Each structure stands twice: as C-alpha cells, then as structure tokens.
Amino acid sequence: MADGPNDDHAGWDRISKGSLRSARRLSSRRGRDESGLFLVEGAQAVREALAWPGKVNLLATSDPVRDAEYVKAAERRGIRVAVLTDEDVNALSDTVTSQGIFAVCRQITSRELPEGNVRLAVICAQVRDPGNAGTVIRCADAFGADCVILTRGSVDPHNPKTVRSSVGSIFHLPVVVGVELADAVSWAHQHHMSVLAADGGGHSLDAVARSGCLKRPIAWLMGNEAWGLPEADRALADQVVGVPMWGAAESLNLSTAAAVVLYATASEQRA
C-alpha cells in the first residue's frame, strides 16, 4: 500500500499520530510497564489475541480488505480498527518483512503462581533471550504444559520478539513473571511435583524416563542461555537431567532442549 491515501481503503480511519506514537512506545519495557499494554504483530498472534474477550484495545492493519476476517472479529467485539500506511508499518514492526497487522493488547501475565492440579510446568531461571523465551512458551503450549514461570531477572514475555516467537501460544496458557526461583521450586514441591533441572552432566533423560519418574507431575527447570544453571540453582532441583546426544554437537540450545524434555514428559504422562 502507498504512503498516501488509498481509494481501496476509503471509509477506514487512518491511525492517529497519537495512537501510532503510543503503539511505538510499546517496543520498550518502560512503555509497556507504564501503560499496562503490549503490541502483538502477525496474523496468527493477532487471531489468538482477538479470541480473548476484552484484551484487545486496537486492531491496526495496512489492508483491511485482506484482513477482513480480523476486522470483522474486532468490530463484533467493539474494538477500534485503524488503517496503517507502509510508513506506519515500518515504524511499528521490528521484522524485516512485516505482515502489516497489529493489535494493542492489555498485558496478560500474572505474578500469582497457579493453584489446582498442575502436572507439567516449566520454570525459566533468568532466561533473557526474547526469542528463546517465546519458543519455550510455544513448546510448553504444544506439549500440554499447565504454565510457564519466568523467574525474576528473565525477559519480559510481552517483548515483541517474545510474543512473535510464541506464535500466539502466549495467549493459551498461564505465564507467570517476577517470581524468585526458590519460591517457584517451593510452589512446585507443594503441588507434589518433582523438579528436574535440564542441564548437562546429570542423569540421562532416557534413564529417567525408563524409571517411571516422568509419569509423575514434573516441573522442568531451565537455565540461562549463556551460563546455564549455577550450582546453587541446580541444588534446588530433585534431579539434574541431561538430554543424551549421539552426534558431534557440543550442546543443544535452550528452546531445543525444552522441546525434547517436554515431549518426553508429555509422552510418558499420556502413555
């Protein structure tokens, strides 16, 4: 779409300068914290956001005809719809090739740990890479985890890259933030969960699965991308578990390891 008026979009309100400026501020943590809002980019993530009643404040698209499905969903819920120019899209997006559709949403994380029956949880200890955090959330969603906990010092899950990497999964399960690691481990134990630290040098995941341990409620403790789990953090876990590797690779990255251990656990719990 051109930067100027487009006859195909006559009758649609272009986003105001004030709304565009406010949306741009959501790229920073300070802007998100002060407003209590965050920005969602991409068709799949916007679809999931619109499925949450009362969570979306604004739908913005570069092409309301192309995105008619989303526009109709927004209008049914009384959500304001605004049209973007290419220049507006470039101002909002942090991707190389944007899909040109965004939603401004109320924040969805909690600082309260879940109650009730929890069989599979992920505890991320100071995970700071937004792409990794989003992919871990996506993996947790894919394999039926009940929640993801990002301990104090972790990346903000409302970070645009985290939201985009989750591909909408951030809307599917509880994501808890700002919890001390020791408190998260204590919560897991109170809910009769075994806490398994995913880290090299521990018991083989295969052996742990054969022992029947993974059939019980499990909280997986995942460490920081750069330094893993410090000894003090490892000591909080009931067991340290490593993913066996038979090739020449030195290690797996955080999100790949999360996918492996969560798949193995979900398979055992559903067997």
N, C-alpha and C positions, 0 to 999 in steps of 0.2 A: 504494500500500500504506500502511496506517496505521502510526503510530509504534510502537504496541504489538504484542503477539503476533498473528500471523495464522494461523488454523486451516489455511488452504490450504498453509502452509509448515511445518506440524508435521513434526518429524523432521529439519529442517535446522538446523544450528548457526548462531546469530547471531554476527556478527563480534565478537570480544572487544574490550574497551576498549583493551587494549594494542596489538592488531593495527590497530585503527582509528587510534590515535594515531601509530603507526609509518607507516601509509599516508599520513596527513595531512602528515607531515614531508617527504614526497617532493615536495611542491609547491615546496620551496625547494632551491636548488642545494646548499646546505650539507648538507641532509638526504640528498640523492641522493649527494653525494660521500662522505659518511661511511658510508653503508650499501652503496653499490655497486648500489643498486636504483633503479627508476623506476616511475611509475604510468601505466598505459595506460587510457584511458577511451573507451567507444564500441564498438558491436558489431563493426564492420569491423576496427578496430585490435586488439581482443581476439582475434578469429578468427585474424588473422595472427600474433599473439604465441603462441597455442596451437599453431600449426604448427611452432614452433621447439622441438625437444626440449630439455628441461632448462632453459628460460629463464623459465618462469612459476613463481612461488612460491605465489601465492594468487589464486584467482578469487573475486570478490565481486559479488553480484547482488541487486537488490531483488526479483527474481521468478524463482526457479529453474525454475518451470514454463514461463514464457515463454522463458527462456534455456536450455531443456533441451538443445539442441544443444551449447552451450558447456559446460554442466555435465557432460554425458556425455564430451566430449572431455577435460575436466580429470580426471575420475575414471579414465579409461583410462590416463592418464599419472601417476596417483598424486598429483595436485595437490589441495591442500585447497580446499574450497568453503565460503564463508560467505555468510550472508544479511544484507542491509542494510535498515534502515528508511529512510523518507524523510528523517529527520533525518541519518542516516549519509550518505546520498547527497549531501545538501546540504553536508555537511562535507567531502566528498572532491572534489566537482565544482567546476570553475570555468566551467561553461557555464550559460546561462540555463535551458535545458531539457535535462536530462541523460537519456540512455538507461538509466541505472541499472545499468550493467555495467562492471566494472573488473578489471584484472589488475595485480598487483605482479610486476614482472619484474626479472631481472638485467640490468645495463646491457650494451649490445650494440655500442657504438662501439669503435674501435681508435685507437691512436696510431702504428700502423705503416702506412706507405704500401704499397699493393698491389704485388705483383710479377706477373710474367707478362704476357700480352698485354692491353693496355688500349688501346681505340680511341676511347673517348669518356669524358671526365671533366669534373667541374665543381669549380672552386676558388672558394670563397666567402671573400673577404677582409674580415674583421671585419664580417660580416653579423650584426646584433644583434637584429633583429625576429624573435621566435619564429614568428609566422605566416608570414612570408616564407621563413624557413629551411625550415619544414615543406613549404611549397608547392614550393620549389625541389627538395627531395628527391623529392617526388611527381612533378614534371616529369621529373627525371632518370630515375626508375624507368619512367615512361610511355614515354620515348623511348629506352630501352635503354642508358643510360649505365652504365659499369662501376663508378663510385664517385663519391661527393661528399666533398670535403675542406673542412672548416670551419677556417680558419686561427686561430691564437691571437688572442684578443680577440673571437671570434664567440660567439653564443648557444650555450648547452648544448643539443644536439639532444634530450636527454632531458627538456627542459622540457615540461610537459603540453600547452601550446599548440602547440609544435613537433610533438610526437608526434601530436596530434589533426589538425593541418593536413596532415600527411603521409598521413593516412588509411590507415595500415598500411604505406606504402612504406618506412618506416624499417627494416622487417624484411626488405626484398627486396634491398638492395644494400649494399655496404660504405660506412660513414660514418666518416671519419677526422677526428679532432679534435686540437687543440693543436699543429698544425704551423706553423712560420714560413712566411710567404708565399714567401720566397726559396727555402726548401727544397722547397716544393711545386712551384714552377716548375722548379727543377733536376731534381726527380724526373720531371716531365713530359718535359723535354728528354732525359733519359737513356733514356726509353722511346720516343724518336723521335716525340714528339707536338709539333705546333705549338700554341703558347699564344696564344690570341686573347682580347683584352680586350674585353668587351662594354661599350662606353661611347660617348657621343655624340661627334661630331666626327671619327670615324675613317672608314675605308673603308666603303662601303655593303655590307650583308650580301648584297644581290643580286649585286653585282660580285664579291665574294669567292666566292660560290657558282659563278658563271659561270667563274671562273678555275680551278676544279677543286680549290681548296685544301681544301674541306670533305670531300672524299673521303678525305683522309689522316687519320690519328689526330689528334684535336683535344682540347685541354684548354681549356675556356671559363673565363675569369677574370671573376668578377662582384664588383662593389664594394658598399660600404656604402650603405644606403638613403638616408641623409641627404646624404653628401658624395661618393658615387661612388668613383672610383678616383683617389687622389692621383697627381701626375705621376711620382713615384718608382715607384709600383706599375705604372702604365701602361708605364713604360720597361722593365719586366721582360718584357713580352709581345712576341711576334714581330710582331703587328699589333694595331691598335685597330680595332674593327669596330662600326659603328652600325646599328641597325635603321631602314630608311627608313620615313618616315611621310608620308602624303599628306593627312591631315586637319589639324584645327586644334589637336589635343592637343599640349601642350608636350613631354611625355615619356611613357615607359612606366615602370611601377613594376618593381621587381627581378624579382618572380616572373613577370610577364607577359613581360618581355624574355627571361628564361631559357627560358620555353616556346617562344618564337619561334625563338631561336637553336638550341636543342636539336632542335626539329622539323626545321629546315632542315638541320642537320648529319646527323641520322639518316636523312633522306630521301636525301641525297647519298651517304652511306656504303652505303646499301642499294640504290641505283639500279643 
